[in-house]
Amino acid sequence: MKFFLSYLLTILFILFNNVEARIEHYSIGQIITGYVDLTKKTRLKLPEGKWEVIDRWTWSGHGMKFSCLGLGRIEKNEIMEAMETCYSKMGGAYVKYMDHALIEVMFKDNYDGCYERPEYYLVEVYRKGSTHNCLVIDHVDVMKELYNPDDPYSEGLMARTKQWLRDNSGVKIPPIMLASTHFYFSRLVGGYWFGVSYGINPKLLNAPANNFFTEDASEYHKLNIHRYPEHKKTMEKWVSISSQRHKEFENLSKAKTKHKLKLDKYIMGENTIIKSNNEDIANQLKSLNDLYKSGALSKEEFKKAKKKLLN
């Protein structure tokens, strides 16, 4: 995945902030299912399955704190999904400077951001002043991002992820992943900044095999994809899943109605990611039960989901 979230918070580290984060309660190697507690009041729903904490960091100083958590889901010694979530409250004494820094990093960075780039497949964004709501969908050349990123500064941010890969050398890394990145910030809802990135192994979407494994040559690049109709179908499925996730992300971040993106045009039918045949149904039931107990699912939603799973 592109670790733009980590890069963003590195830039903002020079600014004042305070946040009641819960991310530091997690530890490297911990297995999580169901959800992640970002704060005492904010709970992020995880895609189904067992997720391992790969990276976790909290920066603090001068009353400031930023927290991020990196997770991976592994099946049969292969990374199938990855995600990174970051959270902060952009308040304090330096609001003016912080807003300026947000705009610079989100919309004027030379390497990534909430604007059209040749390697991005889809960008949807709302922006007014410092308020922004952003969805970016693309494909990722994983080895390039790990070992030879366009932005040389971001290579240092991969240190703990690369250490995890060395410690788990038997784990296979997909050369190409599909990714989505989600941001929301507005001072109208308390000045909370949320960021989530997802990466998925195309296998989970029944994708055809890849023959090209670099960012520019990949079948999923928007300048190439018209020549590969089956890959295009896979990407359209991913766009649909990511658009639905973004709508849920907007609700999590309490986005104002006028700030929400118009994404219904991308959502098609039931968004389903293929589950492995050996996934334990008992674990899925436990995850459902945890979501119900946490309040993320109503009683009716829980019953429907449980019935569907058992059927």
Summary of the structure (lengths in Angstrom):
residues: 311
radius of gyration: 18.9
end to end distance: 34.6
largest distance: 55.0
contacts: 974
relative contact order: 0.15
helix: 37%
strand: 28%
